[in-house]
């Protein structure tokens, strides 16, 4: 099998080779959540979806932390390889692994110790409590698997094994779906069954990823001589990826609190349907950007500016196509999207149809915003990447989710994301025009 050369192989060939595996790998979050939502909607009902939606920020936190250290270390690893500095590349890998291990233990211990106050803060109410506790306790126990599945899919991809990352995620996802059905229906385990299926699937994904470490192609090594500055560089460069993945969790948390006060549990059910759809779109967009990340970072390290521009243009076209498809699906088939998750009554459909149509418009711009975050990371401008993530993930959402409902009621909540993504895209284009790296 011919070895991949990120510095010399045709850009279109490299992009095509990384695209499907990368999208499959980043689907890890949405596959697990989507499967659980579909099964819970059919097996437990709308209250189960509302309870799961309350816990989604924890999913985001675990996977985002894996991306914090995975993308932060993986990008630096690729840049060092582009500079032919193998020792520094593995020092970044080792530093990232140590920090990831520490956080996985922290999340598990503190998550169980403070479970009730944490879930109350996330929006749990009395009706949801038994469902939240059944699912959430098992979810927190699986934090190390979620975190390291996210962590290693980045490093394995950066170590030129994107197909293994795809295999790992697809295998874990398929097993999750099978176990969801078995544990929830024949075995009647309800929310506990859905959570157990998710954790087991994630452990399988992680196990398959770890097989790369004993393969002949593996170049990842634990080394000594790590400096504190290298650990800080990993965090600094990966923080925008952390925020990128946390955007969904932050948005879900803010929306849940507002929707509960405006539309009650019915609104949370509708938003649960929308947010799960958003996870799928976000995963595809993350996959597009992660497909180009190793190519960008390695060529940046080697100073090949023309290849950088070519890669970015390919990814921009793909992100635009993805955005149009997702937005069109919401506009044309809002009832079908709703019916995929629950057996909706008239009340749910009345709220869900316009909500899906409005919210899905945000997907048209989302892919480009995600791509530009990865672009700035890969060319070692983490400050700009961080600005994009803060703008779309915290600043605009936090402001608009409270302002727009004052004028538009519950419709204002569904309008927040389209407005946020369009404003962020405008800022991204301004930042790109000011950038000098790809000018002749």
For each residue, the residues with C-beta under 8 A, 3 or more apart:
1:
2:
3: 160
4: 9 14 17 160
5: 8 9
6: 9 14 78 82 160 294 295 298 299
7: 82 298 299 302 304 307
8: 5
9: 4 5 6 13 14
10: 13 14
11: 14 15 295 307 310 311 314
12: 15 16 314
13: 9 10 16 17
14: 4 6 9 10 11 17 18 295 311
15: 11 12 18 19 291 292 295 311 314 315
16: 12 13 19
17: 4 13 14 21 162
18: 14 15 21 22 157 162 291 292 294 295
19: 15 16 22 23 287 288 291 318
20: 23 24 166
21: 17 18 24 25 157 162 163 165 166 291
22: 18 19 25 26 157 162 165 166 287 288 290 291
23: 19 20 26 27 283 284 287 288 291
24: 20 21 27 165 166 169 170 287
25: 21 22 28 153 157 162 165 166 168 169 287 290
26: 22 23 29 153 283 284 286 287 290
27: 23 24 30 31 169 173 280 283 284 287
28: 25 31 32 63 149 150 153 169 172 173 202 205 283
29: 26 32 33 59 60 63 150 245 279 283
30: 27 33 34 276 279 280 282 283
31: 27 28 34 35 169 172 173 176 177 201
32: 28 29 35 36 59 172 173 176 198 201 202
33: 29 30 36 37 52 56 59 276 279
34: 30 31 37 38 276 279 280
35: 31 32 38 39 173 176 177 180 197 198
36: 32 33 39 40 52 176 180 194 195 197 198
37: 33 34 40 41 49 52 272 273 276 341
38: 34 35 41 42 180 340 341
39: 35 36 42 43 180 181 184 194
40: 36 37 43 44 48 49 52 184 191 194
41: 37 38 44 45 46 48 49 341 342 343
42: 38 39 342 343
43: 39 40 48 184 185 190 194
44: 40 41 47 48 49 131 184 190 191
45: 41 48 49 342
46: 41 49 50 265 269 342 348
47: 44 50 51 127 128 131 265
48: 40 41 43 44 45 51 52 131 190 191
49: 37 40 41 44 45 46 52 53 269 272 273 341 342
50: 46 47 53 54 128 265 268 269 272
51: 47 48 54 55 124 128 131 132 135 191
52: 33 36 37 40 48 49 55 56 131 135 191 194 272
53: 49 50 56 252 256 268 269 271 272 275
54: 50 51 119 122 123 124 128 132 256 268
55: 51 52 58 59 119 122 132 135 136 139
56: 33 52 53 59 60 248 249 252 275
57: 60 61 122 249 250 252 253
58: 55 61 62 111 118 122 136 139 140 249
59: 29 32 33 55 56 62 63 139 146 249
60: 29 56 57 63 64 245 246 248 249 250 252
61: 57 58 64 65 107 246 249
62: 58 59 65 66 107 143 146 147 150
63: 28 29 59 60 66 67 146 147 149 150 245
64: 60 61 67 68 150 241 242 243 244 245 246 249
65: 61 62 68 69 100 103 104 107 147 150 242
66: 62 63 69 70 100 146 147 148 149 150 151 154
67: 63 64 70 71 150 151 154 238 241 242 244 245
68: 64 65 71 72 235 238 239 241 242
69: 65 66 72 73 96 97 99 100 103 151 234 235 238
70: 66 67 73 74 96 100 150 151 152 153 154 155 238 241
71: 67 68 74 75 154 237 238 241 293 377
72: 68 69 75 76 96 233 234 235 236 237 238 239 241
73: 69 70 76 77 92 93 95 96 97 154 155 234 238
74: 70 71 77 78 96 154 155 157 158 293 294
75: 71 72 78 79 158 237 238 293 297 377 378
76: 72 73 79 80 89 92 233 234 237
77: 73 74 80 81 89 90 92 93 155 158 159
78: 6 74 75 81 82 89 158 293 294 297 298 301
79: 75 76 82 83 297 298 300 301 380
80: 76 77 83 85 86 88 89 92 301
81: 77 78 84 85 86 89 298 301
82: 6 7 78 79 297 298 299 300 301 302
83: 79 80 301 302
84: 81
85: 80 81 88 89
86: 80 81 89 90 219
87: 90 91 223 225
88: 80 85 91 92 230
89: 76 77 78 80 81 85 86 92 93 219
90: 77 86 87 93 94 219 220 221 222 223
91: 87 88 94 95 223 225 226 227 230
92: 73 76 77 80 88 89 95 96 230 233 234
93: 73 77 89 90 96 97 155 220 221 222
94: 90 91 97 98 221 222 223 224 226
95: 73 91 92 98 99 226 230 231 234
96: 69 70 72 73 74 92 93 99 100 151 155 234 238
97: 69 73 93 94 100 101 151 222
98: 94 95 101 102 226 231
99: 69 95 96 102 103 231 234 235
100: 65 66 69 70 96 97 103 104 147 148 151
101: 97 98 104 105
102: 98 99 105 106
103: 65 69 99 100 106 107 147
104: 65 100 101 107 108 143 144 147 148
105: 101 102 108 109 144
106: 102 103 109 110
107: 61 62 65 103 104 110 111 140 143 144 147
108: 104 105 111 112 140 141 143 144
109: 105 106 112 113
110: 106 107 113 114
111: 58 107 108 114 115 118 140 143
112: 108 109 115 137 140 141
113: 109 110
114: 110 111 117 118
115: 111 112 118 119 133 136 137 140
116: 119 120
117: 114 120 121
118: 58 111 114 115 121 122
119: 54 55 115 116 122 124 132 133 136
120: 116 117 123 124
121: 117 118
122: 54 55 57 58 118 119 253 256
123: 54 120 253 256 257 260 268
124: 51 54 119 120 128 129 132
125: 128 129 260 265
126: 129
127: 47 265
128: 47 50 51 54 124 125 131 132 265
129: 124 125 126 132 133
130: 133 134
131: 44 47 48 51 52 128 134 135 191
132: 51 54 55 119 124 128 129 135 136
133: 115 119 129 130 136 137
134: 130 131 137 138 190 191 192 195
135: 51 52 55 131 132 138 139 191 192 194 195
136: 55 58 115 119 132 133 139 140 195
137: 112 115 133 134 140 141 195
138: 134 135 141 142 192 195 196 198 199
139: 55 58 59 135 136 142 143 195 198 199
140: 58 107 108 111 112 115 136 137 143
141: 108 112 137 138 199
142: 138 139 145 146 195 198 199 202 203
143: 62 104 107 108 111 139 140 146 147
144: 104 105 107 108 147 148
145: 142 148 149 199 202 203 205 206
146: 59 62 63 66 142 143 149 150 202
147: 62 63 65 66 100 103 104 107 143 144 150 151
148: 66 100 104 144 145 151 152 206
149: 28 63 66 145 146 152 153 168 169 172 202 205 206 209
150: 28 29 62 63 64 65 66 67 70 146 147 153 154 245
151: 66 67 69 70 96 97 100 147 148 154 155
152: 70 148 149 155 156 206 209 210 212
153: 25 26 28 70 149 150 156 157 165 168 169 205 209
154: 66 67 70 71 73 74 150 151 157 158 290
155: 70 73 74 77 93 96 151 152 158 159 220
156: 152 153 159 161 162 164 165 168 209 212
157: 18 21 22 25 74 153 154 161 162 165 290 294
158: 74 75 77 78 154 155 293 294 297
159: 77 155 156 212 217 218 219 220
160: 3 4 6 217 294
161: 156 157 164 165 212 215 217
162: 17 18 21 22 25 156 157 165 166 291
163: 21 166 167
164: 156 161 167 168 208 209 211 212
165: 21 22 24 25 153 156 157 161 162 168 169 209
166: 20 21 22 24 25 162 163 169 170
167: 163 164 170 171 208
168: 25 149 153 156 164 165 171 172 204 205 206 208 209
169: 24 25 27 28 31 149 153 165 166 172 173 205
170: 24 166 167 173 174
171: 167 168 174 175 204 205 208
172: 28 31 32 149 168 169 175 176 201 202 203 204 205 206 208
173: 27 28 31 32 35 169 170 176 177 201 205
174: 170 171 177 178
175: 171 172 178 179 197 200 201 204
176: 31 32 35 36 172 173 179 180 197 198 200 201 202
177: 31 35 173 174 180 181 197
178: 174 175 181 182
179: 175 176 182 183 193 196 197 200 201
180: 35 36 38 39 176 177 183 184 193 194 197 198
181: 39 177 178 184 185 186
182: 178 179 185 186 187 193 197
183: 179 180 187 189 192 193 194 196 197
184: 39 40 43 44 180 181 187 188 189 190 193 194 197
185: 43 181 182 188
186: 181 182
187: 182 183 184 193
188: 184 185 193
189: 183 184 192 193 194 196
190: 43 44 48 134 184 193 194
191: 40 44 48 51 52 131 134 135 194 195
192: 134 135 138 183 189 195 196
193: 179 180 182 183 184 187 188 189 190 196 197
194: 36 39 40 43 52 135 180 183 184 189 190 191 197 198
195: 36 134 135 136 137 138 139 142 191 192 198 199
196: 138 179 183 189 192 193 199 200
197: 35 36 175 176 177 179 180 182 183 184 193 194 200 201
198: 32 35 36 138 139 142 176 180 194 195 201 202
199: 138 139 141 142 145 195 196 202 203
200: 175 176 179 196 197 203 204
201: 31 32 172 173 175 176 179 197 198 204 205
202: 28 32 142 145 146 149 172 176 198 199 205 206
203: 142 145 172 199 200 206 207
204: 168 171 172 175 200 201 207 208
205: 28 145 149 153 168 169 171 172 173 201 202 208 209
206: 145 148 149 152 168 172 202 203 209 210
207: 203 204 210 211
208: 164 167 168 171 172 204 205 211
209: 149 152 153 156 164 165 168 205 206 212
210: 152 206 207 213 214
211: 164 207 208 214 215
212: 152 156 159 161 164 209 215 217 218 220
213: 210 218 220
214: 210 211 218
215: 161 211 212 218
216:
217: 159 160 161 212
218: 159 212 213 214 215
219: 86 89 90 159
220: 90 93 155 159 212 213
221: 90 93 94
222: 90 93 94 97
223: 87 90 91 94 226
224: 94
225: 87 91
226: 91 94 95 98 223 230 231
227: 91 230 231
228: 231 232
229: 232 233
230: 88 91 92 95 226 227 233 234
231: 95 98 99 226 227 228 234 235
232: 228 229 235 236
233: 72 76 92 229 230 236 237
234: 69 72 73 76 92 95 96 99 230 231 237 238
235: 68 69 72 99 231 232 238 239
236: 72 232 233 239 382
237: 71 72 75 76 233 234 240 377 380 382
238: 67 68 69 70 71 72 73 75 96 234 235 241 242
239: 68 72 235 236 242 243 382 386
240: 237 243 244 373 376 377 382 385 386 388 389
241: 64 67 68 70 71 72 238 244 245 373 374 377
242: 64 65 67 68 238 239 245 246
243: 64 239 240 246 247 386 389 390 393 394
244: 64 67 240 241 247 286 370 373 389 393
245: 29 60 63 64 67 150 241 242 248 249 286
246: 60 61 64 242 243 249 250 393
247: 243 244 250 251 282 389 392 393 397
248: 56 60 245 251 252 275 278 279 282
249: 56 57 58 59 60 61 64 245 246 252 253
250: 57 60 246 247 253 254 393 394 397
251: 247 248 254 255 275 278 393 397 417
252: 53 56 57 60 248 249 255 256 271 275
253: 57 122 123 249 250 256 257
254: 250 251 257 258 397 398 401
255: 251 252 258 259 271 275 401 413 416
256: 53 54 122 123 252 253 259 260 268 271
257: 123 253 254 260 261
258: 254 255 261 262 401 402 405 413
259: 255 256 262 263 267 268 271 410 413
260: 123 125 256 257 263 264 265 267 268
261: 257 258
262: 258 259 267 405 409 410 413
263: 259 260 266 267 268 270 351 410
264: 260 267 268
265: 46 47 50 125 127 128 260 268 269
266: 263 269 270 347 348 351
267: 259 260 262 263 264 270 271 351 410
268: 50 53 54 123 256 259 260 263 264 265 271 272
269: 46 49 50 53 265 266 272 273 342 348
270: 263 266 267 273 274 338 348 351 352 355
271: 53 252 255 256 259 267 268 274 275 355 413
272: 37 49 50 52 53 268 269 275 276 341
273: 37 49 269 270 276 277 337 338 341 342 352 356
274: 270 271 277 278 352 355 356 359 414
275: 53 56 248 251 252 255 271 272 278 279
276: 30 33 34 37 272 273 279 280 341
277: 273 274 280 281 330 337 356 360
278: 248 251 274 275 281 282 359 363 417
279: 29 30 33 34 248 275 276 282 283
280: 27 30 34 276 277 283 284
281: 277 278 284 285 322 326 363 366
282: 30 247 248 278 279 285 286 366 370
283: 23 26 27 28 29 30 279 280 286 287
284: 23 26 27 280 281 287 288 322 326 367
285: 281 282 288 289 319 322 323 366 367 370 371
286: 26 244 245 282 283 289 290 370
287: 19 22 23 24 25 26 27 283 284 290 291
288: 19 22 23 284 285 291 292 315 318 319 322 367 370 371
289: 285 286 292 293 315 319 370 371 373 374 375
290: 22 25 26 154 157 286 287 293 374
291: 15 18 19 21 22 23 162 287 288 295 315
292: 15 18 288 289 295 296 311 312 314 315 371 374 378
293: 71 74 75 78 158 289 290 296 297 374 377 378
294: 6 18 74 78 157 158 160 297 298
295: 6 11 14 15 18 291 292 298 299 307 311
296: 292 293 299 300 308 311 312 374 375 378 379
297: 75 78 79 82 158 293 294 300 301 378
298: 6 7 78 79 81 82 294 295 301 302
299: 6 7 82 295 296 302 304 307 308 311
300: 79 82 296 297 303 304 308 378 379 380
301: 78 79 80 81 82 83 297 298
302: 7 82 83 298 299
303: 300
304: 7 299 300 307 308
305: 308 309 437 438
306: 309 310
307: 7 11 295 299 304 310 311
308: 296 299 300 304 305 311 312 379 437 438
309: 305 306 312 313 438
310: 11 306 307 313 314
311: 11 14 15 292 295 296 299 307 308 314 315
312: 292 296 308 309 315 316 371 375 438
313: 309 310 316 317
314: 11 12 15 292 310 311 317 318
315: 15 288 289 291 292 311 312 318 319 371
316: 312 313 319 320 368 371
317: 313 314 320 321
318: 19 288 314 315 321 322 367
319: 285 288 289 315 316 322 323 367 368 370 371
320: 316 317 323 324 367 368
321: 317 318 324 325
322: 281 284 285 288 318 319 325 326 363 367
323: 285 319 320 326 327 363 364 365 366 367 368
324: 320 321 327 328 364
325: 321 322 328 329
326: 281 284 322 323 329 330 360 363 364
327: 323 324 330 331 360 361 362 363 364
328: 324 325 331 332
329: 325 326 332 333 337 360
330: 277 326 327 333 334 337 356 357 359 360 361 363
331: 327 328 334 357 360 361
332: 328 329
333: 329 330 336 337
334: 330 331 337 338 352 353 354 355 356 357 360
335: 338 339 344 349 352 353
336: 333 339 340
337: 273 277 329 330 333 334 340 341 352 356
338: 270 273 334 335 341 342 344 348 349 352 353 356
339: 335 336 342 343 344
340: 38 336 337
341: 37 38 41 49 272 273 276 337 338
342: 41 42 45 46 49 269 273 338 339 348
343: 41 42 339
344: 335 338 339 348 349 352
345: 348 349
346: 349 350
347: 266 350 351
348: 46 266 269 270 338 342 344 345 351 352
349: 335 338 344 345 346 352 353
350: 346 347 353
351: 263 266 267 270 347 348 354 355 410
352: 270 273 274 334 335 337 338 344 348 349 355 356
353: 334 335 338 349 350 356 357
354: 334 351 357 358 411 414
355: 270 271 274 334 351 352 358 359 410 414
356: 273 274 277 330 334 337 338 352 353 359 360
357: 330 331 334 353 354 360 361
358: 354 355 361 411 414 415 418
359: 274 278 330 355 356 362 414 417 418
360: 277 326 327 329 330 331 334 356 357 363
361: 327 330 331 357 358 364 418
362: 327 359 365 366 417 418 420 421
363: 278 281 322 323 326 327 330 360 366 367 421
364: 323 324 326 327 361 421
365: 323 362 368 369 418 421 422 424 425
366: 281 282 285 323 362 363 369 370 421
367: 284 285 288 318 319 320 322 323 363 370 371
368: 316 319 320 323 365 371 372 425 428
369: 365 366 372 373 388 392 421 424 425 428
370: 244 282 285 286 288 289 319 366 367 373 374
371: 285 288 289 292 312 315 316 319 367 368 374 375
372: 368 369 375 376 388 428 431 432
373: 240 241 244 289 369 370 376 377 385 388 389
374: 241 289 290 292 293 296 370 371 377 378 385
375: 289 296 312 371 372 378 379 385
376: 240 372 373 379 381 382 384 385 388 431
377: 71 75 237 240 241 293 373 374 380 381 382 385
378: 75 292 293 296 297 300 374 375
379: 296 300 308 375 376 437
380: 79 237 300 377
381: 376 377 384 385 435
382: 236 237 239 240 376 377 385 386
383: 386 387
384: 376 381 387 388 431
385: 240 373 374 375 376 377 381 382 388 389
386: 239 240 243 382 383 389 390
387: 383 384 390 391 427 431
388: 240 369 372 373 376 384 385 391 392 424 427 428 431
389: 240 243 244 247 373 385 386 392 393 394
390: 243 386 387 393 394 395
391: 387 388 394 395 396 423 424 427
392: 247 369 388 389 395 396 397 420 421 424
393: 243 244 246 247 250 251 389 390 397
394: 243 250 389 390 391 397 398
395: 390 391 392 398 399
396: 391 392 399 400 419 420 423 424
397: 247 250 251 254 392 393 394 400 401 416 417 420
398: 254 394 395 401 402
399: 395 396 402 403
400: 396 397 403 404 415 416 419 420
401: 254 255 258 397 398 404 405 413 416
402: 258 398 399 405 406
403: 399 400 406 407 412
404: 400 401 407 408 412 413 415 416 419
405: 258 262 401 402 408 409 410 412 413
406: 402 403 412
407: 403 404 412
408: 404 405 411 412 415
409: 262 405 412
410: 259 262 263 267 351 355 405 413 414
411: 354 358 408 414 415
412: 403 404 405 406 407 408 409 415 416
413: 255 258 259 262 271 401 404 405 410 416
414: 274 354 355 358 359 410 411 417
415: 358 400 404 408 411 412 418 419
416: 255 397 400 401 404 412 413 419 420
417: 251 278 359 362 397 414 420 421
418: 358 359 361 362 365 415 421 422
419: 396 400 404 415 416 422 423
420: 362 392 396 397 400 416 417 423 424
421: 362 363 364 365 366 369 392 417 418 424 425
422: 365 418 419 425 426
423: 391 396 419 420 426 427
424: 365 369 388 391 392 396 420 421 427 428
425: 365 368 369 421 422 428 429
426: 422 423 429 430
427: 387 388 391 423 424 430 431
428: 368 369 372 388 424 425 431 432
429: 425 426 432 433
430: 426 427 433 434
431: 372 376 384 387 388 427 428 434 435
432: 372 428 429 435
433: 429 430
434: 430 431
435: 381 431 432 438 439
436: 439
437: 305 308 379
438: 305 308 309 312 435
439: 435 436
440:
